């Protein structure tokens, strides 16, 4: 059965986070995995966790002025892109972000959320100067590494296709959160 056949027409998307220590190459790994998931016929979304505040809008722009005027949420829309900006009282859990914004997607791949993601693939690189994995035994569903470490589902750093196939074969399990 292909990943596309396993995907229900409606329902929550599968959810997995790529986790690892700082400068381990999480974004680079996502750049390898997402196109492979797309090749499998999946509709893919991503979430990037930022532990610090960020600014997507720019002071002085009309949309920024909407927020300054008191709008709690506003959209910047063009024919090619849409950005929804909302003021928050606190950080939203990853599962709530996915539930609110990713209806109709097959899988969402998050970067970060190392302690709170329901399903994690750890990227561990000795080549980045790391000495031990972030996740404890049994916490990560797969390990992507350049180290000689044991894991039931171990992948090399360049194996985007293998990781994508692994995730696509587990869409039903990755929808449980």
PAZAPA-4460 file (N, C-alpha, C; in steps of 0.05 Angstrom, whole numbers, plus 32768, in hexadecimal, padded with zeros to 4 digits):
% residues 177
    n_x    n_y    n_z   ca_x   ca_y   ca_z    c_x    c_y    c_z   seq   type   mol
   8011   7FE8   8000   8000   8000   8000   8012   8019   8000     1      X     A
   800C   802C   7FEF   801C   8044   7FEE   8014   8057   8004     2      X     A
   8026   806A   800A   8020   807D   801F   8007   808D   8018     3      X     A
   8003   8092   7FFE   7FEB   80A2   7FF6   7FD2   8091   7FFB     4      X     A
   7FD2   8077   7FF7   7FBB   8067   7FFB   7FB5   8064   8019     5      X     A
   7FC9   8065   802A   7FC5   8062   8047   7FB9   807C   8053     6      X     A
   7FBC   8092   8045   7FB3   80AC   8050   7F95   80AE   804E     7      X     A
   7F88   80B4   8065   7F6B   80B8   8064   7F65   80D3   8057     8      X     A
   7F4C   80D6   804C   7F45   80EF   803F   7F43   8105   8054     9      X     A
   7F3C   80FF   806C   7F3A   8113   8081   7F46   8109   809B    10      X     A
   7F49   811A   80AE   7F55   8111   80C7   7F6E   8120   80CC    11      X     A
   7F79   811A   80E3   7F92   8128   80EB   7FAA   811E   80DB    12      X     A
   7FBD   8130   80D6   7FD5   8127   80C8   7FE7   8117   80DA    13      X     A
   7FF9   8108   80CE   800E   80FB   80DD   8020   8112   80E7    14      X     A
   802E   810D   80FD   803F   8122   8109   8059   8116   8113    15      X     A
   806F   8121   810A   8089   8118   8113   809C   8130   8116    16      X     A
   80AD   8130   8129   80C0   8145   812D   80DD   813B   8128    17      X     A
   80EC   814B   811A   8109   8146   8118   8116   8155   812F    18      X     A
   8123   8146   8140   812F   8153   8158   814D   814D   8158    19      X     A
   815B   815E   8167   8178   815A   816A   8184   8172   8177    20      X     A
   819C   8170   817F   81AA   8186   818C   81AF   819C   8178    21      X     A
   81B5   81B4   8182   81BB   81CB   8171   81D0   81C5   815C    22      X     A
   81CC   81CF   8145   81DF   81CC   812E   81E4   81AF   8126    23      X     A
   81D0   819E   812A   81D3   8182   8122   81CB   817E   8105    24      X     A
   81BD   8192   80F9   81B5   818F   80DD   8198   8188   80D9    25      X     A
   8187   8190   80EC   816A   8189   80EA   815D   8195   80D1    26      X     A
   8162   81AE   80CC   8156   81BB   80B4   8160   81AD   809B    27      X     A
   8179   81A7   8099   8184   8199   8082   8177   817E   807E    28      X     A
   8172   816F   8094   8165   8155   8092   8148   8159   8088    29      X     A
   813A   816D   8093   811F   8172   808A   811E   8178   806C    30      X     A
   8133   8187   8062   8134   818D   8046   8138   8174   8035    31      X     A
   8142   815E   8041   8146   8145   8032   812D   8134   8034    32      X     A
   811F   8134   804B   8108   8123   8050   80EF   812D   8042    33      X     A
   80E9   8147   8044   80D0   8152   803A   80CC   814C   801C    34      X     A
   80E0   8152   800B   80DC   814C   7FEE   80D6   812E   7FE9    35      X     A
   80E2   811D   7FF9   80DD   8100   7FF6   80C1   80F9   7FFE    36      X     A
   80B7   8105   8013   809B   8101   801B   8088   810A   8005    37      X     A
   808E   8121   7FF9   807E   812C   7FE3   807E   8119   7FCC    38      X     A
   8096   810E   7FC5   8098   80FA   7FAF   8086   80E2   7FB4    39      X     A
   8081   80DC   7FCD   8070   80C5   7FD4   8052   80CC   7FD2    40      X     A
   804D   80E5   7FCA   8031   80ED   7FC6   8024   80F9   7FDF    41      X     A
   8034   8100   7FF3   8029   810B   800C   8028   8129   800B    42      X     A
   8013   8134   8018   8011   8151   801C   801F   8157   8037    43      X     A
   8035   8166   8036   8047   816A   804C   8046   8186   8056    44      X     A
   8045   818A   8071   8048   81A4   807D   805F   81A2   8091    45      X     A
   806A   81B9   8099   8080   81B9   80AC   807A   81CF   80C1    46      X     A
   8086   81CB   80D8   8086   81DE   80EE   80A2   81E1   80F8    47      X     A
   80AC   81F9   80FB   80C6   81FF   8106   80C3   820B   8122    48      X     A
   80CD   81FE   8136   80CB   8209   8151   80E1   821E   8155    49      X     A
   80DA   8234   8160   80EE   8249   8167   80EB   824F   8185    50      X     A
   80FF   8249   8194   80FD   824D   81B1   80FD   826A   81B8    51      X     A
   8104   827B   81A5   8105   8298   81AA   80EE   82A5   819A    52      X     A
   80EA   82BE   819F   80D6   82CD   8190   80E1   82D2   8174    53      X     A
   80CF   82D4   8160   80D7   82DB   8145   80C3   82EF   813A    54      X     A
   80CB   82FC   8125   80BA   8310   8118   80B7   8309   80FB    55      X     A
   809F   8302   80F2   809B   82FC   80D6   8091   8315   80C7    56      X     A
   8084   8327   80D6   807A   833F   80CB   808E   8356   80CF    57      X     A
   808C   836B   80C1   80A0   8380   80C2   8094   839B   80CC    58      X     A
   80A1   83A7   80E0   8097   83C1   80EA   8093   83D5   80D3    59      X     A
   807C   83E3   80D4   8075   83F7   80C1   8065   83ED   80A9    60      X     A
   8065   83D2   80A4   8056   83C7   808E   8038   83C8   8096    61      X     A
   8026   83C8   8082   8009   83CA   8088   8000   83B4   809A    62      X     A
   8009   839B   8095   8000   8385   80A5   800A   8388   80C2    63      X     A
   8022   8391   80C6   802D   8396   80E1   801B   83AB   80EF    64      X     A
   8013   83BF   80E0   8002   83D4   80EB   7FE7   83C9   80F4    65      X     A
   7FDD   83B5   80E6   7FC4   83A8   80EF   7FC8   839C   810B    66      X     A
   7FDE   838F   8110   7FE4   8384   812A   7FE7   8399   813F    67      X     A
   7FF5   83AE   8137   7FF9   83C5   814A   7FDF   83D2   8151    68      X     A
   7FCC   83D1   813F   7FB2   83DE   8144   7FA1   83CD   8157    69      X     A
   7FAA   83B5   815D   7F9B   83A5   8171   7F90   838A   8167    70      X     A
   7F94   8384   814D   7F8A   836A   8143   7F99   8354   8151    71      X     A
   7F8B   8340   815C   7F98   832A   8169   7FA3   8316   8155    72      X     A
   7F97   8316   813D   7FA1   8305   8127   7F9C   8313   810D    73      X     A
   7FAE   830F   80FA   7FAB   831A   80DF   7FBA   8309   80CB    74      X     A
   7FB2   830C   80B2   7FBD   82FC   809C   7FCA   830F   8088    75      X     A
   7FE1   8307   807E   7FED   8313   8067   7FE9   82FF   8050    76      X     A
   7FDC   8308   803B   7FD6   82F5   8025   7FDE   8301   800A    77      X     A
   7FE8   82EF   7FF9   7FEF   82F5   7FDE   7FE6   82DE   7FCC    78      X     A
   7FE9   82E0   7FB2   7FE2   82C9   7FA1   7FF3   82B0   7FA7    79      X     A
   800B   82B3   7FB1   801E   829D   7FB6   8021   8294   7FD3    80      X     A
   801A   82A5   7FE6   8020   829E   8002   800B   82AA   8014    81      X     A
   8008   829E   802C   7FF7   82A9   8041   8005   82A5   805B    82      X     A
   8005   82BA   806C   8011   82B8   8087   7FFC   82C0   809A    83      X     A
   7FF7   82B0   80AE   7FE4   82B6   80C3   7FF4   82BD   80DC    84      X     A
   7FEF   82D4   80E7   7FFE   82DE   80FE   7FEA   82E2   8115    85      X     A
   7FF0   82D5   812B   7FDF   82D8   8143   7FF0   82DD   815B    86      X     A
   7FE5   82EE   816C   7FF2   82F4   8186   7FEB   82DD   8199    87      X     A
   7FFE   82D3   81A8   7FFA   82BD   81BA   7FFF   82C5   81D7    88      X     A
   7FF1   82B9   81E9   7FF7   82BD   8205   800C   82A9   820F    89      X     A
   8010   8294   8200   8024   827F   8207   8028   826D   81EF    90      X     A
   803C   825D   81F0   8043   824B   81DA   802D   8236   81D5    91      X     A
   8026   8232   81BC   8013   821D   81B6   8021   8202   81B4    92      X     A
   8015   81ED   81BF   8022   81D3   81BB   8022   81CB   819D    93      X     A
   8036   81BC   8195   8039   81B3   817A   801F   81A6   8170    94      X     A
   8013   8195   8180   7FFB   8187   8177   7FE4   819A   8171    95      X     A
   7FE3   81B0   8180   7FCE   81C4   817C   7FD3   81D3   8162    96      X     A
   7FEC   81DA   815D   7FF3   81E8   8144   7FEB   81D6   812C    97      X     A
   7FF2   81BD   812D   7FEB   81AA   8117   7FCD   81A8   8114    98      X     A
   7FBF   81A5   812B   7FA1   81A3   812A   7F94   81BC   811E    99      X     A
   7F9E   81D3   8124   7F92   81EC   811B   7F98   81F2   80FE   100      X     A
   7FB1   81ED   80F5   7FBA   81F7   80DB   7FC0   81E2   80C5   101      X     A
   7FBF   81C9   80CB   7FC8   81B5   80B8   7FB2   81A0   80B1   102      X     A
   7F99   81A8   80B3   7F84   8196   80AA   7F88   8190   808C   103      X     A
   7F84   8177   8084   7F87   8170   8068   7FA3   8168   8060   104      X     A
   7FB7   816B   8072   7FD2   8163   806C   7FD5   8146   8074   105      X     A
   7FE8   8138   8067   7FED   811C   806D   8001   811A   8084   106      X     A
   8015   812B   8084   802A   8129   8099   8035   8145   809E   107      X     A
   803B   814B   80B7   8049   8163   80BF   8064   815B   80CB   108      X     A
   8079   8167   80C1   8094   8162   80CC   809C   817B   80DB   109      X     A
   80A1   8178   80F5   80A9   818F   8105   80C7   818E   8109   110      X     A
   80D2   81A5   810D   80EE   81A8   8115   80EF   81B2   8131   111      X     A
   80FA   81A2   8143   80FB   81AA   815F   80E6   819B   816F   112      X     A
   80DC   81A8   8184   80C9   819B   8196   80D5   8182   81A1   113      X     A
   80EE   8183   81A9   80FD   816B   81B1   80F2   815D   81C9   114      X     A
   80E3   816B   81DA   80D8   815E   81F2   80BA   815A   81F0   115      X     A
   80AC   8167   81DE   808F   8166   81DE   8083   8159   81C5   116      X     A
   8092   8154   81B0   8087   8148   8198   807F   812B   819F   117      X     A
   8068   8123   8195   805F   8107   819B   806F   80F2   818D   118      X     A
   807B   80F8   8176   808C   80E5   8167   80A5   80F4   815E   119      X     A
   80BC   80E8   8164   80D5   80F6   815E   80E9   80E4   814F   120      X     A
   80F6   80F1   813B   810D   80E5   812E   8125   80F6   8137   121      X     A
   8138   80E8   8143   814F   80F8   814D   8166   80F8   8138   122      X     A
   8171   810F   8135   8189   8113   8124   81A0   8117   8138   123      X     A
   81B3   8104   8137   81CA   8105   8149   81E3   8103   8138   124      X     A
   81F4   8118   813A   820C   8119   812A   8225   811C   813B   125      X     A
   8236   8108   813B   8250   810A   8147   8260   811F   8139   126      X     A
   825D   8121   811E   826B   8135   810E   8265   8151   8116   127      X     A
   824F   8156   8125   8248   8171   812E   8253   8176   814A   128      X     A
   8263   8162   8154   826E   8165   816F   825D   815C   8186   129      X     A
   8247   814E   8180   8236   8144   8195   8240   8129   819F   130      X     A
   823D   8125   81B9   8248   810D   81C5   8233   80F8   81CD   131      X     A
   821B   8100   81D0   8206   80ED   81D6   81EB   80F7   81CB   132      X     A
   81D9   80E4   81C5   81BF   80EB   81BA   81AF   80FC   81CD   133      X     A
   819C   810A   81C3   818A   811A   81D2   8174   8109   81DF   134      X     A
   8169   80F6   81D0   8153   80E5   81D9   815E   80CD   81E9   135      X     A
   814F   80C5   81FC   8155   80AD   820B   814C   8095   81FC   136      X     A
   8152   807D   8206   814A   8064   81F9   812B   8063   81F6   137      X     A
   8122   805D   81DD   8106   805A   81D8   80F7   8074   81D3   138      X     A
   8104   808B   81D5   80F6   80A5   81D1   80F4   80AC   81B4   139      X     A
   8107   80A5   81A3   8106   80AC   8187   80FD   8093   8176   140      X     A
   80EC   8098   8163   80E3   8082   8152   80F8   807A   813E   141      X     A
   810B   808C   8139   8121   8086   8126   8139   8097   812E   142      X     A
   8150   808F   8126   8169   809D   812B   8177   80A2   8110   143      X     A
   817E   80BB   810B   818D   80C2   80F3   81A9   80CB   80FE   144      X     A
   81BE   80BD   80F5   81D8   80C1   8102   81EF   80BA   80F1   145      X     A
   8206   80C6   80F8   8220   80BE   80ED   8230   80AD   8101   146      X     A
   8223   80A6   8117   8230   8097   812D   8229   807A   812B   147      X     A
   8239   8069   8137   8234   804C   8137   8223   8046   8150   148      X     A
   820A   804E   814F   81F7   804A   8165   81E2   8036   815D   149      X     A
   81D8   8027   8170   81C3   8014   816B   81A8   8021   816C   150      X     A
   8197   801C   8159   817B   8024   8159   816C   8013   8145   151      X     A
   8154   800B   814C   8145   7FF9   813B   8140   8006   811F   152      X     A
   813D   8021   811F   8138   802F   8106   814E   8045   8103   153      X     A
   8165   803D   80F9   817C   804E   80F6   8180   8056   80D9   154      X     A
   8186   806F   80D4   818A   8079   80B9   81A3   808A   80B8   155      X     A
   81AF   808B   80A0   81C6   809C   809B   81BD   80B8   8096   156      X     A
   81D0   80CB   8098   81CA   80E7   8096   81BE   80EF   807B   157      X     A
   81C5   80E0   8066   81BC   80E8   804B   81A3   80D8   8042   158      X     A
   8197   80C8   8052   8182   80B6   804A   8166   80C2   804C   159      X     A
   8162   80D8   803F   8147   80E5   8040   8132   80D3   8035   160      X     A
   8137   80C4   8020   8123   80B2   8014   811C   809B   8028   161      X     A
   8130   8090   8035   812B   807B   8048   811A   8084   8060   162      X     A
   8121   809C   806A   8112   80A7   8081   80F5   80AD   8078   163      X     A
   80F2   80B9   8060   80D7   80BE   8056   80C6   80A5   8054   164      X     A
   80D2   8090   8049   80C4   8077   8046   80BC   806B   8061   165      X     A
   80CF   806D   8074   80CA   8064   8090   80B1   8073   809B   166      X     A
   80B1   808D   8098   809B   809D   80A3   8081   8097   8094   167      X     A
   8082   8096   807A   806A   8090   806A   805D   8075   8071   168      X     A
   806D   8062   8078   8063   8048   807F   8056   8048   809B   169      X     A
   805A   805D   80AA   804F   805F   80C5   803B   8076   80C9   170      X     A
   802F   807E   80B4   801D   8096   80B6   8007   8091   80CB   171      X     A
   7FFB   807A   80CC   7FE5   8075   80DF   7FF0   8078   80FC   172      X     A
   8006   806D   8102   8012   8070   811D   8019   808C   8123   173      X     A
   8023   809B   810F   802B   80B7   8113   8014   80CA   8116   174      X     A
   7FFB   80C0   8111   7FE3   80D0   8115   7FD9   80CE   8131   175      X     A
   7FE5   80BD   8141   7FDC   80BA   815D   7FEB   80CC   816F   176      X     A
   7FDE   80E1   8178   7FEA   80F4   818B   7FD4   8103   8199   177      X     A
***
